[in-house]
């Protein structure tokens, strides 16, 4: 059963200007791409091809695993939040619980695969790899909350969050490079810190500016999973293109 909140508890969606939102989104993506390139150049300059490859391998494996583990639930989150405003609090809490559960499942499956097929892990450090995998639930939650916020036309905060992670990454790597202490561990650490900070910003926005977090709803969670599984194949194909790139 969907938990219903009183109408006064659920802020009405605010429809922004389309052209302004589109321009802001494009500008944010372009800025994030430039900052990411700056970070890549700094890491490559400091660590060389091998070090850069290790950083790219760990961040890509963590990012792709998190996206594969969504099972398309973010699509359901956005759809249900837009069409059932009264369920937003339950959706937000479900997002947290599903992120933890699916993240733990993803880490377990990936760890088993690496144990059976060690080549999957490449030459990555075991301890650093485990640390990176521990952040998969946070990245999952980031994805879920982004769709919840966008369902309320919160493009300003999602665009700001999208830029925040690469900005912190570039600043952190640049600072450590200037100090002569940049390493594979610190580079991966800055990336994880940026992803976590993005998640915290979105969670803060959901709590303070949207409906907030309420009681979880098992029936709604099942419906979200059912809806998401239908949309997930398309995202998997998109991730396949990313992986080939």
N, C-alpha and C positions, 0 to 999 in steps of 0.2 A: 504493500500500500504506500502511495506517495505521501510524504509528510507535507501538509499544507501550512503555509505561514499566512498570517493575516495580511491583507493587501497593504496596510500601512507599514508593514515590516519589510516589504520588498520594494526597493527603489525602482521607479519606472526607467526604462531604457531611454537614453538620450541620443537621438539621431544626429550625427555630426554632418557637416558639409562634406559632400562626396569628394569634390576635387581637392579640397584641403587635406582630407584624410588620405587620399590616394598619393598626393604629392609627399606628404609626411612619411607614409609607409615606404615609398620608393627611396626617399632621401635617407631614411633609417637603414634600409637594406644596403644602400650604396656605402654609407658611412661604416656600417659593420664590416662590409667586404674590404674596405680600405684598411681599417684597423686590423683586421685579421691578416691581411697581406703584410702589414708592418710588423706584426708579431712574428709571422713566419720568417721574414727576412732577418729579424733580430736573432731568433733561435738558430737559423741556419748559419748566420755569421759567427755566433758564439760557439756552437756545438758541432758544426760541420754536418756533412750529409748523414753520417751514421746517427749522431745525436738527434738531428731533426727527424730522421726516420723513426726513431724510437718514440719520440713525443707524438708524432703523427699517428703511429700505430696504436698507442694506448688511448689517445683521445678519440680516434675514429672507432676503435673497437667498443669503447664505452658508449659513445654517442649512438652508433648503429644498433647496439644491443638494446639500449633504452628505447629507441624508436621501434624496433621490432617487437618489443615487449608491450607496447601500448595496446595491441590487439584492436586498434581503431577506436578505442574508448573515447579519445578526445573528440572525435566526430560526433559521437552520441552526446557528450557533454555540451558541446556547442548547440546542437540541435534541440536537446531537451531544455536547456537553459533559455533558449529563445522562445520556444513554444509553450513552456510550462514555468512561468516565472515563480510560481509558488513553490517549485521544487528546487530552487537554486541553493538553499542552505544544505539540503540533503545531498545535492550533487557535489557541493564543495567538500563536504566531509567524506563522501564516497570517493572523491578524487584522492584524498589523502590515504585512505585505507587501501584502495586499489593500487596506488603507486607503491605502497609498502609491500603488498602481497605479490604483485606482478614483478616488482623489482627483485624481491627475494627469490622468486621462482627463476627469473632470468639469470641471476648470479649463480644459483645452484646448477642450472642446466649448463651454463657456460663453463663452470668449474669442472663439471663431470666430463664435458667434451675435451677440455684441455688435459685432464688426467688421462683420458683414453687416447687422445691424439695430441701429444705435447707440441707438435709442430705448429698447432694453431696459435700458440702463445708467442711464436717467434723467439727472439732473443730478449724479450722484455723481462725486467726484474720482477721476481715473484711477489715481493712485498709491495712494490709500487703498483703492480697490477691489481692486487687485492684491494689496495686503498682506492684506486680508480673505480673498481667494480662496486665498492661500498656506496658510491655516489649515484649509482643508477636509479634508485628510488627517487632521489631528489630531482633528477633530470626528468623522470617520468611525471612527477608532480608538476614540474614546470610546464610540460607540454599540455597536461590536462587543464591547469589553471589558465593558461593562455587562451584556450578555446572558450572557457567560461567567461573570461573578461571580454573577449571579442564579441561574445553573444550579446553583451550589454553595450556594444559600440565603444569599448574602452581601448581604442586603437592607440591613443596617445601613450598610455602606460605600457602596452605591449610593445610598441615601437621603442620606447625608452629602455625597456628591459632587454630588448633585442640588441641594442647598442651597448648596454652596460657591460655584458660579459666580454666581448672583444676589446672594449675600452680598458677594462681592468687588466686583461691579459696583456695588451700592448704596453700599458704603463708599468705593470709589474715586471715583465720581461725586460723592458728598456732600463728600468732602475737597476735590476740585478746585473744586467750586462754592463752598465756603467760602473758598478761596484766590483765587477769581475767575479761574481759569485753565481752566475746563471748556470744551471745544470739541468739534466733531464728531469730530475725530481722536482725542482722548483718550477720548471716550465709547465709540467703536468699539474703541479699544485696551483699555479695561477689560473690555469684553465678551469680546474674544478672549483676554485673559489669564485670565479666569474659565473659559472653555471649555478652555483648555490645562491649567490647574491641575487641573481635573476629570479630564482624561485622564491626567495624571501620577499622581494619586492612585489611579486604577483600575489603572494599569500596575504601580505599586508593590505594590498588594494582590495582584495576580496573581503577581508574582514572589516576594513574601515570605510570603504566606499560602496561596496555592493551589499548583498544580503548577509554576508558572513557565513559562518559554519554552524550547522545545526545537527539534528539527529541523523545518523546514517539510515539508509533505506535499502534493505536487501533486495526487495522486488525491483526497485529502480536500478540497482547495480546489475542485476541479471538482465534487465532490459537494455542497459547500456552496453553490456558485453555482447548481447545478441545483435544489437544494431551495429556495434563497432566491427564485429567479425565480418559483416557484409562489406564494409568500407575498407577493411584492412588490406586486401590484396592489391589495391591500387597503390597504397603507400609502400607496400613491400617492393613493388616494381620500381617505384621512384627511388627507394633506397638502393635497389640493385644498380640503377644508373649511377648513383652517388658512389657506390663501392667500386664500380668499374672505372669511374673517373679517378 
